[in-house]
Amino acid sequence: MHTFNLPFGKEKIKLELPEEQVAGVLVSHAHEYKAPKSEAELVADALANPIGSPKLSDLAKGKKNCVIISSDHTRPVPSHVIMPQLLAELRKGNPDIDITILIATGMHRATTKEELIAKYGKEIAEHEKFVIHVSRNDEDMVSIGTLPSGGDCRINKIAANADLLISEGFIEPHFFAGMSGGRKSVLPGIASKVTVLANHCSEFINSPHARTGILQGNPIHEDMLYAAKAAKLAFICNVVIDADKKVIAAFAGDREKAHYAGADFEMKLAGVKPVPADIVITTNGGYPLDQNIYQSVKGMTAAEATCKEGGVIIDVSSCSDGHGGEDFYNNLKNAESIQKAMDEILARGRNETVFDQWEAQILMRMLLKFTIIMVTEAPQQMVEDMHMKCAASVDDALAMAKEVLAKKGITDPKITVIPDGVSVIVK
């Protein structure tokens, strides 16, 4: 038997499969990579040896204020490791600098006080100055230019007015931006809804270059690069993490050079070859990444890249927070026909994008090719409203998958397992 421990929320689900049924297992090498130093030491070394940039303490000299863009509760960024060192470096160079931590929620819900404490620790959460970005608050935004896509580049005015703008984050495969981290802190992190909608237009999402691991020629990435430059993002500190959400590498310095160095490191670890199969089991890496269906689409796209057309994707994601986006949910729920709904999305221009259509577009792209079964804590009706099937366990999902395939004449399906769908780049 082949035994797997699939991350599900804050727990693991044990799965045993006969060896002869398993076509392949796709795992990022990041999970076996042994970091040469502790998490704190890796971050400290990166800050002491920035890539293409002066040290952060030097950048802080003579500045009245600094805004630190920080990822929100949906990202497993180990801010409790990174943030204390960023604060110390800034104050080392300028003890009187006024620091604001701007939470980059993008289009997500606001981060709660409890989530801030869990993310940063009580000391920072209660004594530092925080602002939660709300993309739909037009009065909080200011225009800083025009994106290559033609959209208005509007960002939070707190960031735009900063004497020094920096960011912290992590680098992982991203299903349409290529890689997370770096420039993504600005767009979509602290951008206006208007800017995010233009960048996430159906034309760009439909581009063959807007896929996991691809930066070259990716129109979404190019928009993001412009936004970060226009915002004058001066310094980043990004980390790469393993399956336990522990730092295994850190990259600090210039917003592009440091990010590309980190992306290259991640690419070497995360790249795996597809193993085509009729059934692909994937996850979204557990908490906090599998809090909702919206986020779990990412893990599904790893399965998309290796599942045979007409096959079945089984997504094992807790989704304790439900669908994760009312507009995303309604896009699917109100679709009488997936093909018709997809055609409507593709017909929309760059400035006609509606909320969450990009996530719906990607899920619809998969639904047009595969049957998707979710093993989840989300309500069954919610899952079925979104044109997917719901199973109480992985074993039940496998039984359902085999039944679906049997109707197509496939009686002995092989299975590919992706224990952490957001950590791999299937290429």
C-alpha positions as CSV (number, residue, x, y, z in Angstrom):
1,M,0.0,0.0,0.0
2,H,1.0,3.6,-0.6
3,T,0.3,5.8,2.3
4,F,-0.4,9.6,2.1
5,N,-1.0,12.2,4.8
6,L,-3.1,14.9,3.0
7,P,-3.2,18.4,4.7
8,F,-6.7,19.3,5.5
9,G,-7.2,22.5,7.5
10,K,-4.9,22.2,10.6
11,E,-5.1,18.4,10.4
12,K,-4.1,15.5,8.1
13,I,-6.2,13.0,6.3
14,K,-4.6,9.5,5.9
15,L,-5.1,7.9,2.5
16,E,-3.9,4.4,1.5
17,L,-3.9,3.3,-2.1
18,P,-2.7,0.0,-3.6
19,E,0.7,0.5,-5.3
20,E,-0.7,-0.7,-8.7
21,Q,-3.3,2.0,-8.7
22,V,-0.8,4.9,-8.2
23,A,0.5,6.3,-11.5
24,G,2.7,8.9,-9.8
25,V,3.2,11.3,-6.9
26,L,4.0,14.9,-7.5
27,V,5.9,16.6,-4.7
28,S,7.9,19.8,-4.4
29,H,11.5,19.3,-3.4
30,A,11.0,22.2,-1.1
31,H,9.5,19.7,1.3
32,E,12.7,17.7,1.6
33,Y,15.1,20.6,1.3
34,K,17.2,21.1,4.5
35,A,17.9,24.8,5.3
36,P,21.5,25.4,6.4
37,K,20.4,27.8,9.2
38,S,17.4,28.6,11.4
39,E,14.5,30.7,10.1
40,A,15.6,33.8,11.9
41,E,19.2,33.4,10.7
42,L,18.1,33.0,7.1
43,V,16.1,36.2,7.2
44,A,18.9,38.0,9.1
45,D,21.4,37.0,6.4
46,A,19.1,38.2,3.6
47,L,18.7,41.6,5.3
48,A,22.5,41.8,5.9
49,N,23.2,41.0,2.2
50,P,20.5,42.6,0.1
51,I,20.3,41.9,-3.6
52,G,20.8,45.0,-5.8
53,S,20.0,47.4,-3.0
54,P,21.5,49.2,0.0
55,K,20.7,47.8,3.4
56,L,17.2,48.6,4.8
57,S,18.8,50.5,7.7
58,D,20.5,52.8,5.2
59,L,17.3,53.3,3.2
60,A,15.6,54.4,6.4
61,K,18.0,57.2,7.2
62,G,16.5,60.6,6.7
63,K,12.9,59.3,6.1
64,K,10.0,60.6,8.2
65,N,7.8,57.5,7.7
66,C,7.8,54.0,6.3
67,V,5.0,51.8,5.2
68,I,5.5,48.0,5.3
69,I,3.1,46.1,3.0
70,S,2.4,42.8,4.7
71,S,0.4,39.8,3.5
72,D,-3.0,39.0,5.0
73,H,-4.5,36.1,6.9
74,T,-4.9,34.0,3.7
75,R,-1.2,33.7,3.2
76,P,1.2,31.5,5.3
77,V,3.9,34.2,5.5
78,P,5.8,33.7,8.7
79,S,5.5,37.3,9.7
80,H,6.4,36.5,13.3
81,V,9.9,35.7,11.9
82,I,10.2,38.5,9.3
83,M,8.5,41.5,10.8
84,P,10.5,41.8,14.0
85,Q,13.7,42.0,12.0
86,L,12.3,44.5,9.5
87,L,11.2,46.8,12.4
88,A,14.6,46.4,14.0
89,E,16.5,47.2,10.8
90,L,14.3,50.3,10.1
91,R,14.8,51.6,13.7
92,K,18.5,50.8,13.6
93,G,18.9,53.3,10.7
94,N,16.3,55.8,12.0
95,P,15.1,55.4,15.6
96,D,12.4,58.0,15.1
97,I,10.9,56.7,11.8
98,D,7.1,56.5,11.9
99,I,6.1,52.9,10.8
100,T,2.7,51.7,9.5
101,I,2.1,48.1,8.6
102,L,-0.4,48.0,5.8
103,I,-2.2,44.7,5.4
104,A,-2.4,43.7,1.8
105,T,-5.9,42.1,1.6
106,G,-6.2,42.5,-2.1
107,M,-9.9,41.6,-2.8
108,H,-10.2,39.5,0.4
109,R,-12.1,40.2,3.5
110,A,-10.6,42.3,6.3
111,T,-8.1,40.6,8.6
112,T,-9.4,40.4,12.2
113,K,-7.5,41.4,15.4
114,E,-7.3,37.7,16.4
115,E,-5.7,36.9,13.1
116,L,-3.2,39.7,13.5
117,I,-2.1,38.3,16.9
118,A,-1.8,34.8,15.4
119,K,0.3,36.2,12.5
120,Y,2.6,38.6,14.2
121,G,2.5,37.8,17.9
122,K,0.8,39.8,20.6
123,E,3.7,42.3,21.1
124,I,3.7,43.5,17.5
125,A,-0.1,43.2,17.0
126,E,-0.9,45.4,20.0
127,H,2.0,47.9,19.8
128,E,2.6,48.6,16.2
129,K,0.4,50.7,13.9
130,F,-1.8,48.7,11.5
131,V,-4.0,49.7,8.6
132,I,-6.2,47.1,6.8
133,H,-6.4,47.8,3.1
134,V,-10.0,47.8,1.7
135,S,-9.9,47.7,-2.1
136,R,-13.5,48.9,-2.5
137,N,-13.0,52.1,-0.5
138,D,-12.5,54.6,-3.4
139,E,-11.7,57.4,-1.0
140,D,-8.6,55.6,0.2
141,M,-7.1,55.3,-3.2
142,V,-4.9,57.5,-5.4
143,S,-4.0,57.1,-9.1
144,I,-0.3,56.7,-9.8
145,G,-0.4,56.0,-13.6
146,T,-1.8,53.7,-16.3
147,L,-1.1,50.0,-16.4
148,P,0.2,48.3,-19.6
149,S,-3.3,46.7,-19.7
150,G,-4.8,50.2,-20.0
151,G,-6.3,50.1,-16.5
152,D,-6.0,53.0,-14.0
153,C,-3.3,52.1,-11.6
154,R,-4.7,53.2,-8.2
155,I,-3.3,52.2,-4.9
156,N,-3.8,52.9,-1.2
157,K,-2.8,56.5,-0.6
158,I,-1.0,55.5,2.6
159,A,1.4,53.6,0.5
160,A,1.6,56.2,-2.2
161,N,2.4,58.9,0.3
162,A,5.1,56.9,2.1
163,D,8.7,58.3,2.3
164,L,9.8,54.7,2.2
165,L,7.7,51.8,0.9
166,I,8.8,48.2,1.5
167,S,7.1,44.8,1.7
168,E,7.4,41.3,3.2
169,G,5.9,38.2,1.7
170,F,6.7,34.7,0.4
171,I,7.3,33.1,-3.0
172,E,5.3,30.2,-4.2
173,P,3.9,29.0,-7.5
174,H,0.9,31.1,-8.5
175,F,-1.8,29.9,-10.9
176,F,-2.0,33.0,-13.1
177,A,0.7,35.4,-11.9
178,G,3.3,32.8,-12.3
179,M,4.8,33.3,-8.9
180,S,3.6,35.0,-5.8
181,G,5.7,37.5,-3.9
182,G,7.6,40.7,-4.9
183,R,5.4,43.0,-7.0
184,K,2.3,41.2,-6.0
185,S,2.3,43.0,-2.6
186,V,1.3,46.2,-4.5
187,L,-1.0,44.7,-7.2
188,P,-3.4,43.2,-6.1
189,G,-2.2,43.6,-2.5
190,I,-2.9,47.2,-1.9
191,A,-4.5,48.2,-5.2
192,S,-8.0,49.6,-5.8
193,K,-10.7,47.3,-7.0
194,V,-10.6,49.2,-10.3
195,T,-7.0,48.3,-10.8
196,V,-7.4,44.6,-9.8
197,L,-10.4,44.2,-12.1
198,A,-8.4,45.6,-15.1
199,N,-5.4,43.4,-14.3
200,H,-7.5,40.2,-13.8
201,C,-9.4,40.6,-17.1
202,S,-10.6,37.6,-19.0
203,E,-8.2,38.2,-21.8
204,F,-5.2,38.1,-19.5
205,I,-6.5,35.1,-17.5
206,N,-7.0,33.3,-20.8
207,S,-3.4,33.9,-22.0
208,P,-1.3,30.7,-22.2
209,H,1.4,32.6,-20.4
210,A,-0.8,33.3,-17.4
211,R,0.0,30.0,-15.8
212,T,1.8,28.6,-12.9
213,G,5.6,29.3,-12.9
214,I,5.5,31.5,-16.0
215,L,6.8,35.1,-15.7
216,Q,8.2,35.7,-19.2
217,G,5.5,37.1,-21.4
218,N,2.8,36.9,-18.7
219,P,0.6,40.0,-19.1
220,I,-0.7,39.8,-15.5
221,H,2.9,39.9,-14.2
222,E,3.8,42.8,-16.5
223,D,1.0,44.9,-15.0
224,M,2.1,44.0,-11.5
225,L,5.7,45.0,-12.3
226,Y,4.5,48.4,-13.5
227,A,2.4,48.9,-10.4
228,A,5.3,48.1,-8.0
229,K,7.6,50.5,-9.9
230,A,5.0,53.3,-10.0
231,A,4.4,52.8,-6.3
232,K,8.1,53.2,-5.7
233,L,8.4,49.9,-3.8
234,A,12.0,50.3,-2.6
235,F,12.8,47.1,-0.8
236,I,11.3,43.6,-0.3
237,C,12.0,40.7,2.0
238,N,10.5,37.5,0.6
239,V,10.9,33.9,1.9
240,V,10.4,30.4,0.6
241,I,8.7,28.0,2.9
242,D,8.3,24.2,3.2
243,A,5.3,22.0,3.9
244,D,5.4,22.9,7.5
245,K,5.3,26.6,6.6
246,K,8.9,27.0,7.9
247,V,11.4,29.3,6.2
248,I,14.0,27.5,4.1
249,A,15.4,30.5,2.2
250,A,15.1,34.3,2.3
251,F,15.7,37.0,-0.3
252,A,15.9,40.7,0.4
253,G,16.6,43.8,-1.6
254,D,15.5,45.3,-4.9
255,R,11.9,44.6,-5.8
256,E,12.7,42.8,-9.0
257,K,16.2,41.4,-8.6
258,A,15.5,39.9,-5.1
259,H,12.2,38.5,-6.3
260,Y,13.7,36.9,-9.4
261,A,16.4,35.3,-7.3
262,G,13.8,33.9,-5.0
263,A,11.6,32.8,-8.0
264,D,14.5,31.0,-9.6
265,F,15.2,29.1,-6.3
266,E,11.5,28.2,-6.0
267,M,11.3,27.1,-9.6
268,K,14.2,24.6,-9.1
269,L,12.5,23.1,-6.1
270,A,8.9,23.1,-7.2
271,G,9.1,22.0,-10.8
272,V,7.7,18.5,-11.4
273,K,6.9,16.6,-14.6
274,P,3.2,15.6,-15.2
275,V,2.1,12.0,-14.7
276,P,-1.1,11.8,-16.7
277,A,-3.9,9.8,-14.9
278,D,-7.7,9.5,-15.1
279,I,-8.0,10.5,-11.4
280,V,-5.9,13.2,-9.7
281,I,-6.1,13.8,-6.0
282,T,-4.8,17.3,-4.9
283,T,-5.0,19.6,-1.9
284,N,-4.5,23.2,-1.2
285,G,-1.7,22.7,1.3
286,G,-3.8,22.9,4.5
287,Y,-4.4,25.9,6.7
288,P,-4.4,28.8,6.0
289,L,-4.5,28.2,2.2
290,D,-7.5,25.9,2.2
291,Q,-9.8,28.1,4.2
292,N,-12.2,28.5,1.3
293,I,-13.2,27.3,-2.2
294,Y,-11.9,30.5,-3.8
295,Q,-8.3,29.8,-2.6
296,S,-8.7,26.0,-3.3
297,V,-9.0,26.6,-7.0
298,K,-5.2,27.0,-7.0
299,G,-4.5,23.5,-5.9
300,M,-7.0,22.3,-8.5
301,T,-4.9,23.8,-11.3
302,A,-2.0,21.6,-10.4
303,A,-4.3,18.6,-11.0
304,E,-5.5,20.3,-14.2
305,A,-2.0,20.1,-15.6
306,T,-1.7,16.3,-15.2
307,C,-5.2,15.0,-15.4
308,K,-6.4,13.3,-18.6
309,E,-9.2,15.2,-20.3
310,G,-12.5,13.8,-19.3
311,G,-10.9,12.6,-16.0
312,V,-11.7,13.4,-12.4
313,I,-10.1,15.8,-10.0
314,I,-10.5,15.2,-6.3
315,D,-9.8,18.3,-4.3
316,V,-9.2,17.7,-0.5
317,S,-9.7,21.1,1.1
318,S,-11.2,22.1,4.4
319,C,-12.9,25.3,3.2
320,S,-14.2,25.9,6.8
321,D,-14.7,29.5,5.7
322,G,-17.1,28.6,2.9
323,H,-16.8,29.8,-0.7
324,G,-14.6,32.8,0.1
325,G,-16.3,35.2,-2.3
326,E,-20.0,36.0,-2.8
327,D,-19.4,37.1,-6.4
328,F,-17.3,34.1,-7.1
329,Y,-20.0,31.8,-5.7
330,N,-22.8,33.5,-7.6
331,N,-20.9,33.4,-10.9
332,L,-21.0,29.6,-10.7
333,K,-24.4,29.2,-9.0
334,N,-26.2,31.4,-11.6
335,A,-24.6,29.6,-14.5
336,E,-27.2,27.4,-16.2
337,S,-24.5,26.3,-18.6
338,I,-20.8,26.4,-17.8
339,Q,-20.0,26.9,-21.5
340,K,-22.4,29.8,-21.9
341,A,-21.2,31.4,-18.7
342,M,-17.6,31.1,-19.9
343,D,-18.5,32.6,-23.3
344,E,-20.0,35.6,-21.5
345,I,-16.8,36.1,-19.4
346,L,-14.5,35.8,-22.4
347,A,-16.6,38.4,-24.2
348,R,-16.0,41.1,-21.6
349,G,-13.4,43.7,-22.3
350,R,-10.5,44.7,-20.0
351,N,-12.5,47.4,-18.3
352,E,-15.7,45.3,-18.0
353,T,-14.3,42.7,-15.5
354,V,-16.7,41.9,-12.7
355,F,-15.7,40.9,-9.2
356,D,-14.2,37.5,-8.9
357,Q,-14.8,36.5,-12.5
358,W,-11.2,35.4,-12.9
359,E,-11.6,32.7,-10.2
360,A,-14.8,31.6,-11.7
361,Q,-13.2,31.7,-15.2
362,I,-10.4,29.3,-14.1
363,L,-12.8,27.0,-12.3
364,M,-15.1,26.9,-15.3
365,R,-12.1,26.2,-17.5
366,M,-11.5,23.0,-15.5
367,L,-15.2,22.1,-15.2
368,L,-15.4,22.1,-19.0
369,K,-12.7,19.4,-19.1
370,F,-13.1,17.4,-15.9
371,T,-15.4,16.3,-13.2
372,I,-14.4,17.9,-9.9
373,I,-15.2,16.2,-6.5
374,M,-14.5,18.1,-3.3
375,V,-13.8,16.5,0.1
376,T,-14.5,19.4,2.3
377,E,-16.2,21.0,5.3
378,A,-18.0,23.4,3.0
379,P,-21.8,22.8,2.8
380,Q,-22.7,20.1,0.2
381,Q,-25.3,22.4,-1.3
382,M,-22.7,25.2,-1.8
383,V,-20.3,22.8,-3.6
384,E,-23.1,21.4,-5.8
385,D,-24.3,25.0,-6.5
386,M,-20.9,25.6,-8.0
387,H,-21.3,22.6,-10.4
388,M,-19.0,20.3,-8.4
389,K,-19.6,17.1,-6.6
390,C,-19.2,16.7,-2.8
391,A,-17.9,13.6,-0.9
392,A,-17.7,12.9,2.8
393,S,-14.3,11.2,2.6
394,V,-11.5,10.6,0.1
395,D,-12.6,6.9,-0.2
396,D,-16.1,8.1,-1.0
397,A,-14.7,10.5,-3.6
398,L,-12.7,7.7,-5.2
399,A,-15.8,5.5,-5.4
400,M,-17.7,8.4,-7.1
401,A,-14.8,9.1,-9.5
402,K,-14.7,5.4,-10.5
403,E,-18.4,5.4,-11.1
404,V,-18.1,8.5,-13.3
405,L,-15.2,7.0,-15.3
406,A,-17.0,3.6,-15.6
407,K,-19.8,5.3,-17.6
408,K,-17.1,6.4,-20.0
409,G,-15.7,2.8,-20.3
410,I,-12.7,3.3,-18.0
411,T,-12.8,0.4,-15.6
412,D,-9.3,0.4,-14.2
413,P,-8.3,4.1,-13.7
414,K,-4.9,5.1,-12.5
415,I,-4.4,7.8,-9.8
416,T,-1.9,10.6,-9.6
417,V,-1.5,12.2,-6.1
418,I,-0.4,15.7,-5.4
419,P,-0.2,16.0,-1.6
420,D,0.3,19.8,-1.8
421,G,-1.1,21.3,-5.0
422,V,0.0,24.9,-4.3
423,S,3.6,23.9,-3.9
424,V,4.3,22.4,-7.3
425,I,4.8,23.6,-10.8
426,V,3.6,20.9,-13.2
427,K,5.5,21.5,-16.5
